[in-house]
């Protein structure tokens, strides 16, 4: 892959995340991708009877002075400070619009603060349509059978096991079953012993293991590059959070876990790129 292709891929990944929103306070050292927050906010809006949500965006609340992050922020991340949600919706109820808008505003503020940990202080709403009835829900796509579950095709002759010498070339070594690792040789064992004596694996591997073990971390992600980035300026960890766990609390626990294993003090930055909001 050329350098230009690498930069193009990085830009596309960055744009796909949307804005990187400050999570919690400036001292929390965490950010949440707008793409991860949007489904949670949309689900809250859909829970308001008579609301058909449209476009939902989140950004800084105003042009006031921004806070100073306690750690190096991710590239182009928004600075810590109050946030604003801008949401469009159609009304599919006879309820007065001010009353409907207030219920929607409350739902969005609750989802942002209590479910995610975003410091949203303002919710701007725009009515785009007045509907006689809610739109019909889209039909669910037909389930795709898992690979290997379709069964043998009618036009495919059955395969038979071959005995020794049938269809095998002379000198072919028997294959090990898939998933069975070969026994380590003397060189691999010696290298493993040296790693143990030196204090285990590479720093990034140790950090990744500690981060992945934090309750609420569903998995580590690598949208902006490596899931764990370590240099002289600090450590940055990307992760996805599991259902039932508040992202800001997961980020705090992850920072504490990583900080506790670092051999020397370094600022730790957490970027949450995905949030599992449950079924």
N, C-alpha and C positions, 0 to 999 in steps of 0.2 A: 504494500500500500504506500502510495506517495505521500509526501508531506501535505500537499494540497487536499488529498482525499481525507487525510486524518483531521485536518482543520475543518473540512466540510462536515464530517461526521460529528465532530465535537459541537459545532454550531447548531446542527439539527437537534442533537440531544439536548442542548441547553434551551433551545426554543421550545422543545416539547415539554420541558418542565414548567414553563411559564415563569412567573416571578418567583423569586426565592424569598419567602415571607419570614420575618423574625418570629421565632417561637418563644413564648414566655417573655422574660425580661432580658435586658442587655447582659446580665450576669449569667444567664443560662447558656449562652454560647451555642444556640441551636437555631436552625432554619427549617422551614417546611416548604416543599415545592407547591406552588399554586395548583398544579395538576393533581396533587395528592389531596389537597383540601377541597377541591371543587365537588367531587362525588359526595362527600360528607355533607356539604352545604346543600347540594341539590336534593339529597335524600330528605333533609330536614324540611326543605321547601315543599317537596311533594307530600309531606305528611300534613300540610295545612289544607283542610277541606276547601275546595273551590279554587285552589291555586294551581296553575299550570306553569311551572318555572321555565324561563328561557335562559338567556346569557347571564352568567354569574362571574364577576371578576373581583379580585381583592388586591388592594394596593395601600399605599400610605394614606393616612387620613387627611393630611394637608401639607402645605409647604413649610411648616414650622421647623424649628431646629431639630435635627435628628440626633438620636442618642449615639454614644460611642460604644461599639461592641467590645466585650471583654476579651474576645479571641479574634484571630484573623477570619473574616467572613469568607464564604465561598465566592467565586467569581460573579460579579455583578449582582450580589445579593442586596436586598433592601436593608437599610440601617434599622436598628431597633427603634421602635416608636409605635404610636397608635395607628391602627389600620382602619380602612374603610371598605365595606362591601358594596358593590354596585350590582344590583340584580334587576332583571326584567321578568315580568310575569304576565300571564293572561288570566283574567277572572272568568271562572265558569260557575258562578253562583250569583244569587240575587242579593247577597249580603252587601251592605254599604261598603264602598271601596276603602274609606278610611279605617273601618273596623278590620277588613281583610288585610290591609297593608300592615296594620299594627300587629296582627297575629303572625304574619310572615316575618316581620322585623324581629319579633321576639324569638321566633324559631331559629332564625339565622344567627342572632347574637348568642343564643344558648349553644348551638352547635359549634360555633367558632370558639367560644370561651371554655365551656364545660367539656366538650368532647375532644377538642383539638389542643387548646391552649394558646390560641391566637389572640393578641390584644386588640380586638376589634371594638371600636368605640362609636362608629357611625355606620348606618346602613341606609343607602340611597336606593329607592325603589322607583321603577318606571312601569306603568301599565301599558302593555302593547296591544291588547285586544280584549273585547268583552264577548265571551262565548255563551251560546245558549245552553250548551252541555259540555262536559269534559270530553276531549277527543278519545276515540277508541284506542285502547292500548295496542301497541304493535304486537303482532303475532310472534311467539317465541320461535327461534330457528329450530329446525329439526335436529335432534342430537346426532352428532357424528360418531359412528362406531369407532371404538378404540382400535388401534392398529393391532392386527392379529386376531380380532374378534369376529371377522367376517366369515370365517370358516373357509374351507377349500372351494375353489371355483369349480363349476361343473366341467369346464373344458380343460382342467388341469389334471394330468394323470397323477395318480398317487405315487409317492416316492417310497422306495423300499431301501432298507438298510443293506449296505454292501458288506460282504464278508471280506476277510483278509485277502488282499491282492486284487480285489475287484475295483477297477477304476482308480487305483492308487498308484502313484509313480514310485519307482524304486528310490529309496533314500529319503522319502518324505517322513519327517518327524511327526509323531502323533501330536495333535493339537490339544492344548489344555482346555478344559471347559471354560466358557465365557464367565468372567467374574472371578476366576481363581487366579490370584496373584502368584507369580513365581517366587520361590523361596529366595530371600536375599543372599547374595554371595558374600564372600569374606570382605570385599572392598566396601559394599554397602553397609555391612555391619560395623566395620571400622569407622566409616563416615558418621553413622548414627551415634556411635559412642563418643566421637569427637564433638558432635553437636550437643550431646547431653552434658559433657564435661564443660563446654563453653557457655552453658546456660540456656540450652534448647535452641529453637529455630530462629529464623530471621525475625527482627523486631515487628515487621508488618504482620507476620503470621501469628505472633504472640498477641498482638493487639486485636487482630481479627478474631481469634479464638475467644478472647475476653469479651469483645463486643457482642459476638453471636450468642454468648451464654447469658446475656442480660435478659431477664424476663420481659416479654413484650416485644423483643426483636424477632421478627419473623424470618428475616434473612438480611444479609448484607448486599447492597447493590453497588453498581459501578457506572452510573449514568454519566458522570463527568470525568470518568477515567477509572482509576483503580478504586476499589471499595475502601481501601485504607491508604491514605497518602501521608507519608512521613518525610519531613525535611527539617532544616534548622529553624524554620519559622514556627513549626507546630505540627499537630496531627489533625487530619480530617477523616471522619468516618461517615460513610453513606449507609443508610439502612432503610428497611421497610418495617413498619410496626404491625403487630398482630391485632386481630379483632379483640375488643374488650379492654384495650390498653390505651390510655391517653398519650398521644405522641410527646407532649412536653415532658411528662413524667418519665417516659422511656428514654428520652434524650438526656435528661438529668442523670438517670441511673447509668446510662452508657458512658457519659463523661466521667462520672465518679469511678466506674470500673476501670476505664482505660487509664485515667490519671494515676490510679493506685499501683499500676504495674510498670509505669514508665521508670527507667533507671535514673533519669534526670528530669527536672520540671520542664514541661512544655505545655503550651496552651492546646486544648483539645476542642475541636469544632465538630458539631454533629449536623448532618444534613439528612432529613427524612424525605425520601423521594416517593414513597408509596405508603398508603394507609389502608389497611383492610377494615372496612366499615361493617363487615358481617353480612350475612345473607339477608 
